[in-house]
Every structure is written in C-alpha cells, then in structure tokens.
C-alpha cells in the first residue's frame, strides 16, 4: 500500500497544499543550485574589489 495516495483520488482540498509544497521545494532547490554555482564567482569579485580598494585608486 503506497504511503501517499494517488493524485487522482486525492480531494481538491488536499491537492492545493501539495502543489504549494512542491512549488516551494522546487524553488528552494533551484535557488540553492544557482547560489552554489555563483558563490565562487562572488568570492572572486569581492576579492578583486578588495584589492582594487586597497590600492588607493578609488
């Protein structure tokens, strides 16, 4: 017996929170994936900015 009932037999009142949780989880995973991809570049940019500011040209 499945732990989660089939989508077809779920009541409409149960489908709505399920959709919201799925969308929220998907957006969270997507944003974490993007952040993980951009984080090293962010560190490089901050380091370059720090070096630029420390040279006294700004």
C-alpha positions, 0 to 999 in steps of 0.5 A: 500500500503506497504511503501517499495516495494517488493524485487522482483520488486525492480531494481538491482540498488536499491537492492545493497544499501539495502543489504549494509544497512542491512549488516551494521545494522546487524553488528552494532547490533551484535557488540553492543550485544557482547560489552554489554555482555563483558563490565562487564567482562572488568570492572572486569579485569581492576579492578583486574589489578588495584589492582594487580598494586597497590600492588607493585608486578609488 
